[in-house]
Each structure stands twice: as C-alpha cells, then as structure tokens.
Amino acid sequence: MGALGLVLNMIVLWNTIYIAATVKQLRSEGYPVADEDVVRLSPLLYEHINMLGRYSFSVPEAVTKGELRPLRNPADDE
C-alpha cells in the first residue's frame, strides 16, 4: 500500500507542475485562460501515465539542470 501512495503522490506532483507550466505558457501566448477554469483543473488524472511496461530512468540533461521537459504542441500532431 505504501508504494501505491508514493506513485499516486508522484503523479499528482508531476501533473501539478505541468498544469501550472501549461497555463503559464498559454497565457504568455495570449490565449484567454480564465481563473474560473483553472480552479477546476485536477492533478488526479492518470490516463497519460503508462502503468505497465518497460521504463527508462535516464534523465535528460535539461531536466538535471532543473528545467521542465518541453510541453507538447497539439498543432504539431496534425
């Protein structure tokens, strides 16, 4: 049970950091992000986390310097 709590806490922390970075980037690019919408965001989502499979724990150089991974641009997926 302890490992499950650790995984849940890591997912919530990861999501919280990247949600904040995404909102900041959207606002800096001029998108209207209402505070009323931001308060309804939840860091408890986990569909984007692969719970099964093989993992690599190598850390990119930028991350070791304290930077976040680059955010995905949905327009690039088209």
C-alpha positions as CSV (number, residue, x, y, z in Angstrom):
1,M,0.0,0.0,0.0
2,G,2.9,2.3,0.7
3,A,4.2,2.1,-2.9
4,L,0.8,2.8,-4.3
5,G,0.6,6.0,-2.2
6,L,4.1,7.0,-3.4
7,V,3.1,6.5,-7.0
8,L,-0.1,8.5,-6.6
9,N,1.8,11.4,-4.9
10,M,4.4,11.4,-7.8
11,I,1.6,11.5,-10.4
12,V,-0.2,14.4,-8.6
13,L,3.1,16.3,-8.2
14,W,4.0,15.8,-11.9
15,N,0.6,16.8,-13.1
16,T,0.5,19.9,-10.8
17,I,3.9,21.1,-12.1
18,Y,3.0,20.6,-15.7
19,I,-0.5,22.0,-15.5
20,A,0.9,25.2,-14.0
21,A,3.6,25.4,-16.8
22,T,0.9,24.8,-19.4
23,V,-1.4,27.5,-18.1
24,K,1.6,29.9,-17.9
25,Q,2.6,29.2,-21.5
26,L,-1.0,29.5,-22.8
27,R,-1.4,32.9,-21.0
28,S,2.0,34.1,-22.3
29,E,0.9,33.2,-25.9
30,G,-2.2,35.3,-25.5
31,Y,-4.8,32.6,-25.0
32,P,-7.6,33.5,-22.7
33,V,-7.3,31.2,-19.7
34,A,-10.0,32.1,-17.1
35,D,-9.2,31.7,-13.4
36,E,-12.6,30.0,-13.1
37,D,-11.5,27.3,-15.4
38,V,-8.1,26.9,-13.8
39,V,-9.5,26.2,-10.4
40,R,-11.4,23.2,-11.9
41,L,-8.3,21.5,-13.2
42,S,-7.4,18.3,-11.3
43,P,-4.0,16.8,-11.0
44,L,-5.6,13.4,-10.3
45,L,-5.8,12.3,-13.9
46,Y,-3.5,9.5,-14.9
47,E,-4.5,8.3,-18.3
48,H,-1.3,9.6,-19.8
49,I,0.8,7.5,-17.4
50,N,1.8,4.1,-18.6
51,M,1.4,1.8,-15.6
52,L,2.7,-1.3,-17.4
53,G,5.7,-1.9,-19.5
54,R,9.4,-1.1,-19.6
55,Y,10.8,2.0,-18.1
56,S,14.0,4.0,-18.6
57,F,15.0,6.3,-15.8
58,S,17.7,8.2,-17.7
59,V,17.2,11.9,-17.1
60,P,17.7,14.4,-19.9
61,E,20.4,17.0,-19.3
62,A,17.9,19.9,-19.3
63,V,16.0,18.2,-16.5
64,T,19.1,17.7,-14.4
65,K,19.6,21.4,-14.6
66,G,16.2,22.0,-13.1
67,E,14.2,22.7,-16.3
68,L,10.9,21.1,-17.3
69,R,10.5,18.8,-20.3
70,P,9.2,20.8,-23.3
71,L,5.4,21.0,-23.5
72,R,3.7,19.2,-26.4
73,N,2.2,21.4,-29.0
74,P,-1.1,19.8,-30.2
75,A,-0.8,21.7,-33.5
76,D,2.3,19.6,-34.3
77,D,0.4,16.3,-34.1
78,E,-1.7,17.2,-37.2
